[in-house]
Amino acid sequence: MRSPSDPDQGQTSRKPQRPSCREDRLKAALRANMARRKAQAKARTAEDADGRTEKDKG
């Protein structure tokens, strides 16, 4: 006989939910990182289109 303090079967299977939450956070972080890198690359190409080079900046 089970005691009232024993966990139910549904309460012990929490592990599958955690990785999905973690994966969602990682996906969101990856998307944000890629968007930031894309914006940086776009800014660099726009800067190069102005005709300035690294030597001109210094």
N, C-alpha and C positions, 0 to 999 in steps of 0.2 A: 504494500500500500504506500502511496506517495504522500509525503507531508505537504502542507500548504506552502512551505518555503521553497520547495523544489520548483525550478523554472519549467514552464510549459515547453513543448517542442517548438512552437513558433518563436519563443523568445530567445532560444539558443542559436538560431540561424540568422544572426545579424551580419555575419561576415560578407555575404554576397552584396549587401547594400553598400557597405563602406567602399569597396573598390570602385563601384560605379560612381559614387560621389567624388572619389579621388580622380577618376578618369575624367569626369565632367570638369573638375577644377583644372586639371592639366590641359584639357582641350581648350578651355577658355584662356588660360595663360599662354598657350601656344599661339592661339589666334591673335591675342593682343601683341605678342612679341613679333609675329610676322607682319602685322599691320604697322607696328612701329618701324621695323626694318624697311618695309616698303616705302613708308613716308620719308625715311632718311635717304634712301636711294633716289627717290624722286627729287628731293631737295638738292642732292648732289648733282644730278643731271641738269637741273634747272640752273644751278650755280655755274656749271661748266658751259652751259649754253650762253651765258652772259659774256663769255669770252675771257673770263679770268682764269688764270692757272694758279698752281701752288706758288710759283715764283713771284707772281704779281701780288699775292697777298702779303708776303713777308716784308 
